[in-house]
Amino acid sequence: MRASGPGGQNVNKRSSAVRITHKETGTVVHCMDERFQHLNMQIAFKRLAAILMQRKVDEVSEKFTSDRKLQVS
């Protein structure tokens, strides 16, 4: 995948951008921050892991909150 934006010839001739899709959730992460594909891949995986972890934390928190509301009511 080619990056877009400023960068001159390097952007036009190199495929350094990365798009990662998590199959189970359909979450898509794009990264074109760095000049090199392997660095963009590492950044994209970290972003995807953070997104999935936050979803899991939110899910557990929501379950805890709803269980707590049932106990209080």
WOTAVEN-V879948 format. One record per run of one state. SS is the DSSP state (helix for helix, strand for strand, loop for the rest). FROM is the first residue (numbers start at 1). LEN is the number of residues. Records with the same first field share a line. If there is no record, write none. Layout:
# WOTAVEN-V879948
SS: FROM-LEN ; FROM-LEN
This chain:
# WOTAVEN-V879948
loop: 1-8 ; 14-4 ; 22-6 ; 32-5 ; 73-1
helix: 9-5 ; 37-36
strand: 18-4 ; 28-4
